[in-house]
Amino acid sequence: MSSCGGSGSADCSAEMKSFMGALKGKADDVSSALGQYGAEGLDRKDMDMYDLQDPTCTACEKKDGKEICTMEAKAGMTVRTYVLTWEGGKITSVEDKGMK
């Protein structure tokens, strides 16, 4: 189950919520979600190499017509962090912040 909004988490767009809802624990799911929500030519930063699941949006800010969201998701025994920039309903950049 993805989390976005509510206690202890950020309020994010419907697109971000839908994207996170598509992350079900298989790399193929991540690849499919990036294909659906990513802008053409998006550098995925190898995000689709991980079996991401249980994503949580920890921060979202709107700036210059863009939405910048920080997302954490389980990947095996680790938690990986990504910063996704959205513009016009599409992910325009992915920043891999590593794992904790």
N, CA, C and O of each residue as an XYZ file, in Angstrom:
400
protein
N       0.839     -1.179      0.000
C       0.000      0.000      0.000
C       0.881      1.237      0.000
O       1.816      1.335      0.795
N       0.598      2.161     -0.866
C       1.397      3.384     -0.909
C       0.811      4.423      0.030
O      -0.373      4.390      0.366
N       1.659      5.335      0.441
C       1.233      6.387      1.347
C       1.616      7.731      0.777
O       2.769      7.954      0.409
N       0.667      8.611      0.705
C       0.923      9.977      0.275
C      -0.183     10.832      0.867
O      -1.353     10.673      0.518
N       0.172     11.707      1.729
C      -0.838     12.475      2.451
C      -1.115     11.812      3.790
O      -0.731     10.662      4.005
N      -1.762     12.511      4.672
C      -2.061     11.949      5.978
C      -0.939     12.206      6.965
O      -0.010     12.958      6.670
N      -1.013     11.602      8.107
C      -0.078     11.842      9.200
C       1.337     11.398      8.861
O       1.564     10.253      8.469
N       2.290     12.323      9.018
C       3.683     11.989      8.851
C       4.167     11.850      7.425
O       5.311     11.444      7.218
N       3.356     12.165      6.431
C       3.803     12.052      5.047
C       3.363     13.286      4.266
O       2.569     14.093      4.749
N       3.883     13.415      3.075
C       3.655     14.607      2.263
C       2.368     14.496      1.453
O       1.873     13.402      1.183
N       1.840     15.656      1.072
C       0.682     15.713      0.194
C       1.204     15.832     -1.233
O       1.933     16.772     -1.549
N       0.840     14.895     -2.089
C       1.348     14.897     -3.457
C       0.216     14.741     -4.458
O      -0.936     14.510     -4.090
N       0.566     14.872     -5.726
C      -0.409     14.844     -6.815
C      -1.030     13.463     -7.008
O      -0.510     12.453     -6.534
N      -2.145     13.450     -7.711
C      -2.811     12.193     -8.047
C      -1.907     11.318     -8.911
O      -1.923     10.094     -8.777
N      -1.117     11.934     -9.798
C      -0.199     11.166    -10.642
C       0.866     10.466     -9.804
O       1.200      9.307    -10.050
N       1.391     11.173     -8.820
C       2.403     10.572     -7.946
C       1.793      9.410     -7.165
O       2.417      8.360     -7.014
N       0.582      9.603     -6.673
C      -0.099      8.532     -5.945
C      -0.309      7.317     -6.835
O      -0.097      6.184     -6.404
N      -0.726      7.551     -8.080
C      -0.945      6.445     -9.024
C       0.367      5.737     -9.352
O       0.418      4.510     -9.425
N       1.432      6.525     -9.550
C       2.742      5.944     -9.832
C       3.159      5.033     -8.680
O       3.576      3.897     -8.906
N       3.051      5.521     -7.460
C       3.448      4.720     -6.301
C       2.580      3.475     -6.165
O       3.063      2.417     -5.761
N       1.309      3.601     -6.499
C       0.410      2.452     -6.436
C       0.789      1.345     -7.397
O       0.408      0.191     -7.200
N       1.544      1.688     -8.444
C       1.970      0.698     -9.441
C       3.224     -0.060     -9.018
O       3.596     -1.039     -9.665
N       3.880      0.372     -7.946
C       5.112     -0.273     -7.477
C       4.741     -1.406     -6.528
O       4.462     -1.181     -5.351
N       4.744     -2.629     -7.060
C       4.219     -3.766     -6.314
C       5.270     -4.791     -5.936
O       4.926     -5.903     -5.534
N       6.559     -4.440     -6.057
C       7.587     -5.344     -5.579
C       8.355     -6.096     -6.648
O       9.141     -6.984     -6.320
N       8.153     -5.769     -7.917
C       8.899     -6.396     -9.009
C       9.516     -5.307     -9.881
O       8.894     -4.272    -10.124
N      10.733     -5.541    -10.349
C      11.398     -4.572    -11.224
C      10.569     -4.305    -12.479
O      10.559     -3.184    -12.988
N       9.871     -5.334    -12.982
C       9.018     -5.152    -14.163
C       7.900     -4.146    -13.891
O       7.519     -3.386    -14.781
N       7.371     -4.140    -12.658
C       6.330     -3.171    -12.288
C       6.898     -1.754    -12.301
O       6.237     -0.819    -12.753
N       8.121     -1.600    -11.806
C       8.778     -0.289    -11.785
C       9.001      0.188    -13.220
O       8.738      1.346    -13.545
N       9.486     -0.707    -14.070
C       9.735     -0.369    -15.469
C       8.443      0.046    -16.175
O       8.423      1.019    -16.928
N       7.380     -0.692    -15.928
C       6.083     -0.379    -16.524
C       5.566      0.980    -16.044
O       5.070      1.777    -16.841
N       5.686      1.240    -14.739
C       5.220      2.515    -14.177
C       6.021      3.680    -14.744
O       5.458      4.730    -15.055
N       7.347      3.498    -14.881
C       8.171      4.556    -15.462
C       7.822      4.766    -16.930
O       7.873      5.892    -17.426
N       7.472      3.698    -17.622
C       7.041      3.818    -19.013
C       5.745      4.596    -19.138
O       5.571      5.386    -20.066
N       4.845      4.371    -18.207
C       3.544      5.046    -18.237
C       3.642      6.497    -17.778
O       3.035      7.378    -18.388
N       4.389      6.757    -16.722
C       4.417      8.093    -16.103
C       5.666      8.919    -16.448
O       5.711     10.114    -16.160
N       6.665      8.298    -17.056
C       7.894      9.010    -17.382
C       7.793      9.751    -18.708
O       7.148      9.285    -19.647
N       8.436     10.905    -18.772
C       8.508     11.667    -20.013
C       9.395     10.913    -21.009
O      10.243     10.113    -20.613
N       9.195     11.171    -22.279
C       9.998     10.539    -23.311
C      11.480     10.864    -23.093
O      11.844     12.020    -22.876
N      12.325      9.834    -23.153
C      13.757     10.021    -22.978
C      14.210     10.133    -21.528
O      15.361     10.486    -21.272
N      13.327      9.840    -20.574
C      13.654      9.944    -19.157
C      14.861      9.069    -18.801
O      14.899      7.888    -19.147
N      15.844      9.653    -18.110
C      16.959      8.893    -17.555
C      16.463      8.291    -16.247
O      16.269      9.001    -15.261
N      16.262      6.995    -16.247
C      15.651      6.301    -15.102
C      16.612      6.094    -13.937
O      16.185      5.639    -12.876
N      17.873      6.407    -14.093
C      18.887      6.244    -13.043
C      18.861      4.830    -12.461
O      19.090      4.639    -11.267
N      18.582      3.845    -13.312
C      18.522      2.421    -12.923
C      17.457      2.120    -11.878
O      17.519      1.086    -11.214
N      16.483      3.011    -11.724
C      15.405      2.791    -10.761
C      14.678      1.472    -11.044
O      14.226      0.800    -10.117
N      14.568      1.104    -12.324
C      13.830     -0.100    -12.696
C      14.668     -1.377    -12.571
O      14.272     -2.433    -13.065
N      15.816     -1.278    -11.915
C      16.600     -2.474    -11.605
C      16.217     -3.049    -10.237
O      16.661     -4.139     -9.874
N      15.400     -2.321     -9.487
C      15.066     -2.717     -8.117
C      13.613     -3.165     -8.001
O      12.730     -2.665     -8.698
N      13.393     -4.110     -7.112
C      12.044     -4.601     -6.808
C      11.429     -3.691     -5.747
O      11.350     -4.060     -4.575
N      10.996     -2.508     -6.159
C      10.480     -1.506     -5.218
C       9.049     -1.834     -4.799
O       8.214     -2.233     -5.610
N       8.793     -1.649     -3.492
C       7.449     -1.874     -2.956
C       7.227     -1.001     -1.728
O       8.172     -0.451     -1.163
N       5.974     -0.883     -1.327
C       5.569     -0.106     -0.154
C       6.129      1.325     -0.183
O       6.720      1.774      0.799
N       5.948      2.039     -1.297
C       6.492      3.402     -1.385
C       5.760      4.383     -0.480
O       4.567      4.247     -0.208
N       6.516      5.374     -0.025
C       5.976      6.462      0.784
C       6.528      7.771      0.247
O       7.726      7.896     -0.007
N       5.657      8.730      0.080
C       6.060     10.068     -0.343
C       6.374     10.849      0.937
O       5.479     11.130      1.734
N       7.660     11.201      1.127
C       8.059     11.860      2.370
C       8.067     13.378      2.269
O       8.011     14.068      3.286
N       8.136     13.902      1.046
C       8.120     15.359      0.848
C       7.697     15.672     -0.577
O       8.054     14.958     -1.515
N       6.937     16.742     -0.730
C       6.554     17.239     -2.052
C       6.516     18.748     -1.989
O       5.964     19.330     -1.055
N       7.106     19.377     -2.989
C       7.012     20.831     -3.061
C       6.737     21.229     -4.501
O       7.214     20.594     -5.442
N       5.972     22.276     -4.654
C       5.662     22.810     -5.966
C       6.525     24.041     -6.188
O       6.571     24.947     -5.355
N       7.223     24.056     -7.353
C       8.139     25.148     -7.634
C       8.236     25.334     -9.147
O       8.528     24.389     -9.879
N       7.989     26.555     -9.606
C       8.118     26.894    -11.029
C       7.331     25.950    -11.935
O       7.827     25.537    -12.983
N       6.114     25.610    -11.538
C       5.261     24.744    -12.347
C       5.610     23.270    -12.285
O       5.056     22.463    -13.032
N       6.518     22.920    -11.407
C       6.936     21.528    -11.249
C       6.581     21.057     -9.844
O       6.448     21.852     -8.914
N       6.434     19.754     -9.720
C       6.247     19.149     -8.406
C       7.459     18.261     -8.150
O       7.767     17.377     -8.949
N       8.135     18.494     -7.049
C       9.337     17.742     -6.703
C       9.010     16.892     -5.473
O       8.747     17.413     -4.389
N       9.034     15.575     -5.668
C       8.610     14.645     -4.616
C       9.748     13.725     -4.217
O      10.451     13.180     -5.068
N       9.923     13.558     -2.917
C      10.875     12.592     -2.380
C      10.088     11.351     -1.993
O       9.099     11.426     -1.264
N      10.547     10.210     -2.493
C       9.862      8.945     -2.269
C      10.847      7.932     -1.702
O      11.985      7.828     -2.158
N      10.390      7.192     -0.705
C      11.146      6.061     -0.182
C      10.370      4.793     -0.494
O       9.140      4.773     -0.430
N      11.100      3.729     -0.834
C      10.452      2.450     -1.125
C      11.364      1.317     -0.686
O      12.587      1.411     -0.782
N      10.752      0.249     -0.203
C      11.506     -0.930      0.185
C      12.049     -1.606     -1.073
O      11.376     -1.679     -2.100
N      13.286     -2.098     -0.963
C      13.928     -2.879     -2.019
C      14.684     -4.001     -1.314
O      15.833     -3.831     -0.908
N      14.035     -5.126     -1.176
C      14.621     -6.215     -0.406
C      14.704     -5.829      1.059
O      13.698     -5.474      1.673
N      15.905     -5.897      1.620
C      16.088     -5.560      3.035
C      16.480     -4.098      3.229
O      16.739     -3.671      4.355
N      16.526     -3.332      2.149
C      16.920     -1.934      2.225
C      15.732     -1.024      1.902
O      14.674     -1.487      1.475
N      15.928      0.260      2.114
C      14.970      1.279      1.701
C      15.729      2.244      0.801
O      16.750      2.802      1.202
N      15.230      2.439     -0.411
C      15.868      3.332     -1.373
C      15.088      4.641     -1.424
O      13.870      4.656     -1.247
N      15.801      5.735     -1.667
C      15.204      7.068     -1.723
C      15.421      7.659     -3.109
O      16.522      7.596     -3.657
N      14.363      8.234     -3.668
C      14.405      8.887     -4.977
C      13.740     10.250     -4.878
O      12.797     10.439     -4.110
N      14.236     11.195     -5.659
C      13.575     12.482     -5.836
C      13.072     12.504     -7.271
O      13.854     12.423     -8.218
N      11.752     12.615     -7.419
C      11.114     12.626     -8.733
C      10.585     14.023     -9.020
O       9.907     14.620     -8.184
N      10.891     14.537    -10.190
C      10.364     15.834    -10.610
C       9.281     15.584    -11.645
O       9.498     14.891    -12.640
N       8.116     16.157    -11.397
C       6.943     16.013    -12.261
C       6.661     17.341    -12.951
O       6.775     18.413    -12.356
N       6.294     17.240    -14.210
C       5.872     18.419    -14.961
C       4.864     17.963    -16.011
O       5.142     17.053    -16.793
N       3.702     18.593    -16.025
C       2.672     18.225    -16.995
C       2.191     16.791    -16.853
O       1.836     16.155    -17.846
N       2.175     16.274    -15.629
C       1.683     14.921    -15.377
C       2.675     13.817    -15.704
O       2.314     12.640    -15.688
N       3.927     14.177    -16.001
C       4.959     13.189    -16.331
C       6.199     13.405    -15.456
O       6.500     14.529    -15.054
N       6.904     12.319    -15.172
C       8.170     12.404    -14.458
C       9.216     12.893    -15.458
O       9.447     12.255    -16.485
N       9.846     14.027    -15.153
C      10.846     14.586    -16.065
C      12.274     14.353    -15.583
O      13.219     14.490    -16.360
N      12.442     13.998    -14.296
C      13.776     13.624    -13.830
C      13.666     12.710    -12.613
O      12.730     12.791    -11.817
N      14.670     11.833    -12.507
C      14.799     10.906    -11.385
C      16.172     11.136    -10.783
O      17.181     11.134    -11.488
N      16.201     11.335     -9.473
C      17.466     11.455     -8.761
C      17.527     10.344     -7.728
O      16.680     10.272     -6.838
N      18.525      9.474     -7.843
C      18.709      8.360     -6.921
C      19.514      8.856     -5.731
O      20.681      9.219     -5.878
N      18.902      8.873     -4.551
C      19.576      9.337     -3.337
C      20.184      8.194     -2.538
O      20.677      8.395     -1.428
N      20.147      6.987     -3.109
C      20.787      5.840     -2.459
C      19.863      5.121     -1.483
O      18.643      5.280     -1.511
N      20.488      4.325     -0.622
C      19.700      3.519      0.320
C      20.064      3.841      1.757
O      21.116      4.404      2.059
N      19.132      3.452      2.638
C      19.420      3.606      4.056
C      19.448      2.255      4.718
O      19.676      2.162      5.924
